Amino acid sequence: MAAEPAESAPSAPDTAESPAPAAGGKPARSLGPLRMVWGLAAHYPRQVALALLALLASSSATIAIPMRFKAIVDQAFGPGAHMGDIAGAFQLMLVIVVILGLATATRFYCVSWLGERVVADLREKVQANLLRLPPSFFEANSPKEISSRMTSDTALIEVVVGTTVSIALRNMITGIGGTAYLFFLAPKLTLQLLVAIPLIVLPIVVFGRRLSKASRTSQDTIADIGASVTETLGAIRVVQSFNQEERETARFHATVDRTFQAARRRIAIRAVMTAVVTMLVFGSITGLLWQGAIGVATGQISGGTIAAFVVTGGLVAGAFGALTEVYGDLLRGAGAASRLNELLAERPAIAAPARPIALPEPARGQIAFDRVTFRYPTRPDQPALSEITLKVDPGETVAIVGPSGAGKSTIFQLAQRFYDPQGGTVRLDGVALPSADPDAVRRRIALVPQEAVLFAASARDNLRYGNWEASDEQIWQAARAANAEQFLRDLPEGLDTFLGDNGSRLSGGQRQRVAIARALLRDAPILLLDEATSALDSESERLVQDALDRLMASRTTLVIAHRLATVRQADRIVVMDKGRIVEQGTHEELSRLGGLYARLASLQFDDRLVAEV
Ligand SMILES: Nc1ncnc2c1ncn2[C@@H]1O[C@H](COP(=O)(O)OP(=O)(O)OP(=O)(O)O)[C@@H](O)[C@H]1O
């Protein structure tokens, strides 16, 4: 048999102990969901055809080997064999071996290529669809679970395309072709063998399954050891100050002992399996040879026939053994395909209408909420906004204040049309948002979130995230206006410097200024600004504030305000509570009113500033 680089035959004693690939979720009940996978593979007809051709060639060459074996034993090992016969018999065998090697390599390459290609396409398709879905989808489906679908479920599909299907086809060809050849060689002996094969294969398969289950348990208990060590050492101070060293030692002993017992079970099964496999395999070969010897002695069959029979019988038994494993793998793959199908079938609830109304050009930057009532889909009983009416005129700065949970962030969510309200209308430059293309709406908005979100990319890419056409000159101009120029110039590789995960190589204040520069580069008529609450030192605070002032100038700004300086500068302050607007006015007016704003101001803004209220 040819060396098989990756498609190891299941149940073989020497491979059975390797842990099974991490099984994603549940297997499917039918193979139906795999249709989607064939659909993807069908995009590559040339590779599929070449893979099938190579598969056919390698399987045929596999069966041709025992055929040649027969000829070699009969012709080349016969008593009066000529040198020419010997050379001819072996030369042909070498040709077959070369064909087998090349065809196996080609099949392996094409099939594995297809597996990887299909999975790559699938991952891209799923991700492209996910990126269009509104936030409500990710509230119901955790990104952690989705990310596991993108890795472990796609890995299962890769196994189906890149291994299982090939194993199935190859072993079917070898099994059927081999059986036909066996009948041709010795019909009576073949019938006996066909009865014997299940008796040989079944115990091997059963033991193989038990062994892989025991291996998985063993792996799990090893993972428990890791978890236990991490937990105890991570809490070492608590362990020591509560004098729990002995208890933790005893607990760890129990975990280690479970691992040992699991390993003992696994090696016991393996030991028994080795004995059973050895006896069955070599016992049946011995039996065959015994029968054969009788046949040769009575002159019924030749030595070559017996040699070919033993080799082919081994091939056929191996092929049927492999086929018993295939169906389970296909069902697991189908389960993965159906879970990925769900992600692919998800359609965004927020989409452009068939004929979107164009937003007026040039943009004015006016945003208006008209009697807007909204409940989050996951909390349908509780309105997050009730009858909100708010018009922000071009160039105006409106500060929104209110206690936690008042609905301030929800205003931002609706302005960007991440959700549609159940009642009332949000309008941008006079166009109701559902009539416009959400892309066009968002293009007119720049967002500075409370916590600056930076990507694990270069400073340049982080800055021009909302405007990829920006030139370096424009980037530096924005950085200057955002008070970010100095520290960006000090970075070791300037704008090319990698900023680390979420910009971990920058300080909090620097991250905020990068986010401000990004919004400046976006150059949108409307600015949504969620002021950071985390305290910065006063120098950093001044730099950020100064940058924000430049960003807000000449733009319509809605700001969720946490600083007195911001509310004082605002043209208008809107005070929210429990999803409603309860007060509106300037800082002075609202302070005099002595209502919620005055109370909030004394609690929320820091002491130094409250003195000025
Ligand atoms: N994604 C969500 N799903 C369900 N309910 C939500 C969601 N986001 C917010 N809410 C609820 O909607 C209400 C308004 O929340 P919102 O985030 O707008 O308040 P906020 O004024 O911005 O509060 P904070 O100042 O604490 O950020 C709250 O009762 C909140 O619990």
The ligand as an SDF file (V2000), in Angstrom:
LIG
                    3D

 31 33  0  0  0  0  0  0  0  0999 V2000
  -28.4730   46.1250   23.6330 N   0  0  0  0  0  0  0  0  0  0  0  0
  -29.4140   46.2740   24.5420 C   0  0  0  0  0  0  0  0  0  0  0  0
  -30.3490   45.3230   24.7040 N   0  0  0  0  0  0  0  0  0  0  0  0
  -31.3310   45.4730   25.6310 C   0  0  0  0  0  0  0  0  0  0  0  0
  -31.4520   46.5410   26.4160 N   0  0  0  0  0  0  0  0  0  0  0  0
  -30.5450   47.5120   26.3030 C   0  0  0  0  0  0  0  0  0  0  0  0
  -29.4760   47.4310   25.3570 C   0  0  0  0  0  0  0  0  0  0  0  0
  -28.7260   48.5360   25.4710 N   0  0  0  0  0  0  0  0  0  0  0  0
  -29.2990   49.2760   26.4260 C   0  0  0  0  0  0  0  0  0  0  0  0
  -30.3870   48.6890   26.9280 N   0  0  0  0  0  0  0  0  0  0  0  0
  -31.3030   49.2070   27.9510 C   0  0  0  0  0  0  0  0  0  0  0  0
  -31.8950   50.3910   27.4490 O   0  0  0  0  0  0  0  0  0  0  0  0
  -31.9540   51.4100   28.4180 C   0  0  0  0  0  0  0  0  0  0  0  0
  -31.2110   52.6350   27.9320 C   0  0  0  0  0  0  0  0  0  0  0  0
  -29.8320   52.3030   27.7970 O   0  0  0  0  0  0  0  0  0  0  0  0
  -28.7170   53.3000   27.2740 P   0  0  0  0  0  0  0  0  0  0  0  0
  -27.4840   52.4780   27.0370 O   0  0  0  0  0  0  0  0  0  0  0  0
  -29.2240   54.0860   26.1500 O   0  0  0  0  0  0  0  0  0  0  0  0
  -28.5020   54.2200   28.5450 O   0  0  0  0  0  0  0  0  0  0  0  0
  -27.4170   55.3540   28.8070 P   0  0  0  0  0  0  0  0  0  0  0  0
  -28.1660   56.5450   29.2170 O   0  0  0  0  0  0  0  0  0  0  0  0
  -26.5260   55.4760   27.6380 O   0  0  0  0  0  0  0  0  0  0  0  0
  -26.6410   54.7360   30.0570 O   0  0  0  0  0  0  0  0  0  0  0  0
  -25.0730   54.8450   30.4590 P   0  0  0  0  0  0  0  0  0  0  0  0
  -24.8390   56.2710   30.8410 O   0  0  0  0  0  0  0  0  0  0  0  0
  -24.9730   53.9290   31.6330 O   0  0  0  0  0  0  0  0  0  0  0  0
  -24.2950   54.3990   29.2790 O   0  0  0  0  0  0  0  0  0  0  0  0
  -31.3650   50.8100   29.6810 C   0  0  0  0  0  0  0  0  0  0  0  0
  -32.4410   50.3720   30.4940 O   0  0  0  0  0  0  0  0  0  0  0  0
  -30.5590   49.6350   29.1930 C   0  0  0  0  0  0  0  0  0  0  0  0
  -30.5360   48.6190   30.1580 O   0  0  0  0  0  0  0  0  0  0  0  0
  1  2  1  0
  2  3  1  0
  2  7  2  0
  3  4  2  0
  4  5  1  0
  5  6  2  0
  6  7  1  0
  6 10  1  0
  7  8  1  0
  8  9  2  0
  9 10  1  0
 10 11  1  0
 11 12  1  0
 11 30  1  0
 12 13  1  0
 13 14  1  0
 13 28  1  0
 14 15  1  0
 15 16  1  0
 16 17  2  0
 16 18  1  0
 16 19  1  0
 19 20  1  0
 20 21  2  0
 20 22  1  0
 20 23  1  0
 23 24  1  0
 24 25  2  0
 24 26  1  0
 24 27  1  0
 28 29  1  0
 28 30  1  0
 30 31  1  0
M  END
$$$$
